[in-house]
Amino acid sequence: MKNETAVTLQRGFILHARKYRDTSVLVDVFTRREGRFSAVARGARGKHGGRFQPFTPLLMSFYGRGELRTAGKVEPDGRPYQLQARNLLIGLYVNELLYRLMGRFDPMELLFDRYEALIAQLQETQFSLLSLREFELLLLSELGYGISFDVDVQSGAPVDETRHYGFVADEGFSVLDEAAQQPGYGGRHLLAIAEGRMDEAAEKVARQIIRRSIDRLLGGKVLHSRALFAGRPS
């Protein structure tokens, strides 16, 4: 007979936590089985409050049927990931993206696995921003806003590495004529992103395009983690 507790526990991470009433904490969680949702952790501001920290793999159970669940059993599922300096800010940015953009109770197992892999990579001093761009692109795709870097959406033709293209969030790329006033994005960079062979220049292009797409989804909401980056000493 299977252990009932083992069946009800699910793997997850805390994306965001804030005080709730006198002794509780309101947490946004990202679980592999049920996706992102909010829960109340009653009495969590006592001696066990340290469990409800970001970047700590957890096994958790929840009860309740509404949009706001109640956390039951919570136990570590490994050591907390230790993020520092710039990499900590990147981790906070990723967490904020998830709890602002993901819907509730929408399981995304691939995204969960890639999230945990990304957090593990952020422990490394020599973290590559290419991994962050790949995660952002996967997030957009899982949300239904994937970007096709290798197709001209106006003509349906493949992107030409010798041409330049304009970009419209939610639509895609279209070739610019020679009289266009805007510089656009080089086709060779777009193809490098599409084929997973980004160099430093292509990563910069990807960052600009991804930011435009994310800002469209945010609908004017500000990411607080960006402000932390802006205030970070160079």
Secondary structure, DSSP 4 states (H G I P E B T S, - for coil): ---HHHHH-EEEEEEEEEEETTTEEEEEEEETTTEEEEEEETTTTSTTGGGS-TT--EEEEEE-SSSEEEEEEEEESSPPP---HHHHHHHHHHHHHHHHHS-BT---HHHHHHHHHHHHHTTSTT--HHHHHHHHHHHHHHTT----TTBBTTT-PBPPTTSEEEEETTTEEEEPPTT-SS--EEHHHHHHHHTT---HHHHHHHHHHHHHHHHHHHTTPPPHHHHHHHTS--
